[in-house]
Amino acid sequence: MASSSIVNTIDKVVEQARSRYLEYIQSDYIAVDIRVDGKLTRGQCKDKSNSYTIKEENTKMMTCELTIPVHRGSYIEMQNGKDDDTFSLTGIVMTVPNETPVDYYFSTLFFNTIVERRRKQELYDEDGNVVGDSPIVVDNIDCFVQRVGMRERQVDAGIDRNSVNQLITVKKWDIKIDDLLYVGSDRYIVTDIEELDKDVLSVYMTYYRG
């Protein structure tokens, strides 16, 4: 009976903490509106304590309510201030969320550019022979792009030696080897894709000289 009473007491304390927390995050001074895979919630966002690279500068620690099924690879849309109705800050959850008694916390990589992907799709006859190209297919992809330097190659020695940029985004996008990527006025061609990562789309590219 004593152990049952202790459990009940703990449950009540946790429930009270959750109730106070939900009241706490309604303040615009404390939290902001966030969409996780399209689902609206409230949460907090904090800069990492140490930032030495552009990727670390764009990575923030975040929270969301326990009712939201957040996971690694979730698409994040966040207000840039309480008057931002467009949820202009977007990114991707990069870590497996940790659960506390009141919320989830996780790290989010915020996107820093929109890349235009172009691809010619081949047309085939009834025998499977290529007979031409369809019009160029274009997607505008919200993503994070960084230069591939010595630091990145030390972390991942398998990066294609010709790659100059890495692109990170959500898995929904259809990107293939040899696709053309336009980053501003610069043109690149996809050289490698991290096939083993099932949650996050990571793509490497080099200069396109065609």
N, C-alpha and C positions, 0 to 999 in steps of 0.2 A: 504493500500500500504506500509505503514511504517513497519508493522509487516512482510510482505512478503520480504521486502528488508533486514531486520534483519536476517531472516531465510536463505536467499541466502548468506549473508555474513558469517554466521556461517558454512554453508555447504562448502563454499570455504576454510575457515580456517581449517576445519576438513580434507578436501581433501589434502590440503597442508601439514598438519601434518602427514597424512598417507604416502604421497609420501616421505617426509623426513625420516620417520621412516623406510620405506622399504630400503632406501639407507643406513641408519645407521646400520641395522642389517646384511648387507652384509659383514661387516668387521668381520674377524675371531677373532679379539680382543674383539668384542662385543657379538657375537652370534655364535651358532653352528648349523650344520644340524641336524634336528630331523625328525623322522618318527612317525606319529600319525596314528595308525591303517593302516600302510603301506603307507600313503601319506606323501611325502617329504615336509618339510617346514623349515623355519629358526626360531630360538627362543633363549631365554636366560634361564639360570638356576642359582638359587641362594640358598645357604644354609639357613635354618631357623635360626633365631636369637638365640633361646634357644633350646638346645637339651639335654634331660636328660635320654632318653631311646634309645635303638638300633633302634626302629621304628622311633623316631624323628630324629635320626642321618641320617637315610636313606630317609627321606622325604625332598624334595626340592620344592621351588617355581619356576614355569616355565611359559614361554609365548610361544605362537605360532601365526601365521598369522590368520587373520579373515576368510580367504578362506578355512580353515581347519575345518571340522565338528567334533571338539573334544567334548567329553562328559565324564561324570563320568564312569570309567570302561574302557576307551580307553587304548590301549596298546602303550607304549612309547618305542622307540628305539632312543638312542642319542649317538653322537660321544663323545668319551673320548679324546678330542683334535682334531685339524683340520686334522691330518693324519690318524685318525681312520676310515677306510673305512668299517669296519664291524659293526659299530654302537653297540659297545660292552656293553654299559650301557642300561639296559632295566628295565621297571617298569610299573606301572599302575596309571592312574589318579584317585585320591581319593576324590576330591571335585568337585562340579558342577562348570564348568568354568565361570568366570566373564568376561563380554565383556567391553572393553574400546573403545574409538574412533579408536584405531590403532591396537589392538591385543586382544587375550584372555589370561587370567592368571589363574593359577590353581596349586594345590599341587599334586606332583607325589611321590609315594612310590617306590623307586628303589629296585629291587630284589637283594637278597644276596646269593642265592644258587640255585642249580638245584636238584630237588627231583625226585627219580625214583618211579613211582607208578606201583604196580603189582596187578593183579586180575585174579583169575580163573573164567572163565565163564561156567556156568552150561549148559549141553546139555539135551534137552527134547525129549521124544518120541511124537508120534501123539496124545496121550492122555494127554499130559502135565506133564508126570512124569519125574523126574530127572533121567537120565540114565548114567551120568558121567560128566567129566569136559573136556573143550577144553584146548589147551595150554595156559599158563599164558600170559596175555596181559600186555605189558609194555609201559609206557609213561615216557618220561623225561620232567619234568615240571619246567619251569623257574618261580621262585616265591620268596617271602619273607617269612622267618620263624623266629619266636621269641619264647622265653620261655614264658609260661603263669605264671605270678607272681601275687603278691598281688595287684599291681597297676592295672593290666588288670582285675582282678576279682572285684575290686572296681568300675571300669567303667562299667563292664557287669557282674552282679551277676548271670546271667543265664548260664555262662560257665560250661560245664560238670565238675563235681568235680574231675574226673580222668584224665582230659586233662593236658598235660604237655607242649605242643607246639601248636602254632597257625600258620597256613599257609595261605597266602594271594596271590591270583593270578587273572588272567583274567577269565571271565566266560566260555570261550570256552572249558576248560578242563572238562573231565568227571571223577569226583571223587565221590565215594559213601561211605556210612558207611561200615566199615569192610575192605575197601581197605588197602593194605599194602603200607607204604611209607618208602622209604630208604633215610635217610638223612646222607650222607657219609656212614659210616659203621654201623650206628645205625638203627634199625628197629622199626617202629611205626605202629599202627593200627588206622584208622579213627574212632573217637567216636561221632563226632557231626559236622553238617554243618549248617551255617546260611542261612536258607531257605528264609527268608524275604528280604534279600538284593538281588535285581534284577540286580545290576550292577557289583558287586565285589564278587568273590568267596572266602569265608572265611571258613576255615576248622580247626577243632581241632583234636588232636591226643594224644594217650598215648602209653606207651611202649608195644611192642609186645613180648610176652613171649612164643609163640608157637614153 
